């Protein structure tokens, strides 16, 4: 385990319990790393969307207008 938090948490347990739950601490550490990546990727994607559309709000407004136009066309053709 690399994270000092998880090392300290495991070290605080009695030895027999530490062995029993070692795999859970390792899994929690891996989950934490994956969660950090997902959060970081979400930030990058928000910034990319904002850069591409001028702002996230403007991008959402453009998307909403497009979907409204598609809905109107579908209503006229059906």
Secondary structure, 3 states (H helix, E strand, C coil): CCCHHHHHHHHCCCHHHHHHHHHHHHHHHHHHHHHHHHHHHHHHHHHHHHHHHCCHHHHHHHHHHHHHHHHHHHHHHC
